């Protein structure tokens, strides 16, 4: 659960580092989050989707979190959830580092404009 919060916060920071206006930020995060949740099977059973959509959904970090939670509920052990946990952690770290990069570049651009 903490991994999902880490990825969500990292994604929010990433979007905030790219977008300049506060008004656009809320819209951009909703536009990004809704399809990600839909494709990952968070709103309806993943099995109801076509095979093509399932292939796309399996690439989403939220799908990995859903798989991780299902495996924990089935008492499948740490070895079965480790790949999902590491993948989610890696995506969160990448988004966080990208947000730092874009924030630093935004600060440099603002200083150069003055």
MARGU-476884 format. One record per residue (C-alpha): residue number from 1; residue in one letter; x, y, z. Coordinates in steps of 0.1 Angstrom, whole numbers. Layout:
% MARGU-476884
 seq type    px    py    pz
 NUM    A     X     Y     Z
...
//
This chain:
% MARGU-476884
 seq type    px    py    pz
   1    X     0     0     0
   2    X    29    24     7
   3    X    43    16   -27
   4    X    11    27   -43
   5    X    12    60   -23
   6    X    48    65   -33
   7    X    40    60   -70
   8    X    10    83   -68
   9    X    29   111   -51
  10    X    58   107   -75
  11    X    35   109  -104
  12    X    18   140   -90
  13    X    52   156   -85
  14    X    62   147  -120
  15    X    31   163  -135
  16    X    35   193  -113
  17    X    71   197  -124
  18    X    60   198  -161
  19    X    29   219  -158
  20    X    32   256  -150
  21    X    -4   266  -141
  22    X   -21   253  -110
  23    X   -55   253  -127
  24    X   -42   229  -154
  25    X   -26   206  -129
  26    X   -58   191  -115
  27    X   -72   185  -150
  28    X   -39   169  -162
  29    X   -37   145  -133
  30    X   -74   135  -138
  31    X   -69   130  -175
  32    X   -38   109  -169
  33    X   -51    89  -139
  34    X   -85    78  -152
  35    X   -73    59  -183
  36    X   -45    43  -162
  37    X   -70    31  -136
  38    X   -94    19  -163
  39    X   -67     0  -182
  40    X   -53   -16  -150
  41    X   -86   -31  -139
  42    X   -92   -10  -109
  43    X  -128     0  -118
  44    X  -140   -34  -132
  45    X  -126   -70  -134
  46    X   -95   -72  -155
  47    X  -107  -104  -171
  48    X  -137   -86  -187
  49    X  -114   -66  -210
  50    X  -102   -78  -244
  51    X   -68   -94  -248
  52    X   -53   -63  -265
  53    X   -65   -40  -236
  54    X   -52   -66  -211
  55    X   -18   -65  -227
  56    X   -17   -27  -224
  57    X   -31   -29  -188
  58    X    -3   -53  -177
  59    X    22   -25  -184
  60    X     5    -1  -159
  61    X    20     2  -124
  62    X   -15     2  -109
  63    X   -20   -33  -124
  64    X    11   -44  -107
  65    X    -2   -31   -74
  66    X   -35   -49   -80
  67    X   -16   -82   -87
  68    X     5   -76   -56
  69    X   -26   -72   -34
  70    X   -43  -102   -49
  71    X   -12  -124   -42
  72    X   -11  -111    -7
  73    X   -47  -119    -1
  74    X   -41  -154   -15
  75    X   -11  -159    10
  76    X    13  -166   -19
  77    X    44  -154    -1
  78    X    70  -127    -5
  79    X    87  -144   -35
  80    X    56  -141   -56
  81    X    51  -104   -49
  82    X    88   -93   -52
  83    X    88   -87   -89
  84    X    57   -65   -87
  85    X    70   -46   -56
  86    X   104   -40   -73
  87    X    87   -28  -105
  88    X    64    -4   -87
  89    X    93     9   -66
  90    X   114    14   -98
  91    X    86    33  -115
  92    X    82    55   -84
  93    X   119    62   -82
  94    X   120    71  -119
  95    X    91    94  -117
  96    X   105   111   -86
  97    X   139   116  -103
  98    X   123   129  -134
  99    X   103   154  -114
 100    X   135   166   -97
 101    X   151   170  -132
 102    X   122   189  -146
 103    X   119   211  -115
 104    X   156   220  -117
 105    X   153   228  -154
 106    X   122   249  -147
 107    X   141   269  -120
 108    X   170   275  -144
 109    X   146   286  -171
 110    X   129   311  -148
 111    X   162   325  -136
 112    X   173   329  -173
 113    X   141   348  -182
 114    X   149   376  -157
//
